[in-house]
């Protein structure tokens, strides 16, 4: 996995949330409603309530595909980080790409006074 893919994680989370909201805003599907006539003899009748048209259905399908693709990329990033053997390196990757911490904040968290400490651990992994 490359750095550019890892850096997409936080944007992927935002895009997934955006797509889920967009899907919720689309008109609902077609449904069948049961009822009866208002006059005697009361007979059961079914009415069809129309939902979205062809365009909305096509848009819903596209949005679902994008959401699935984003979730798959997010999962790949988690698997990549989880596959890192060294605990220190794994923590640096988690804090940087998942939580979005700066290099300086990560270095301080790990007990170093040097800002480049975390970046050095990160860059050594890609060599």
Secondary structure, DSSP 8 states (H G I E B T S, - for coil): --HHHHHTHHHHHHHHHHHHHHHHHS----EEEEEE-SSSS--EEEEEE----HHHHHHHHHHHHHHHHHHHHHHHHHHHHHT---HHHHHHHIIIIIS---HHHHHHHTT-S-THHHHHHHHHHT-
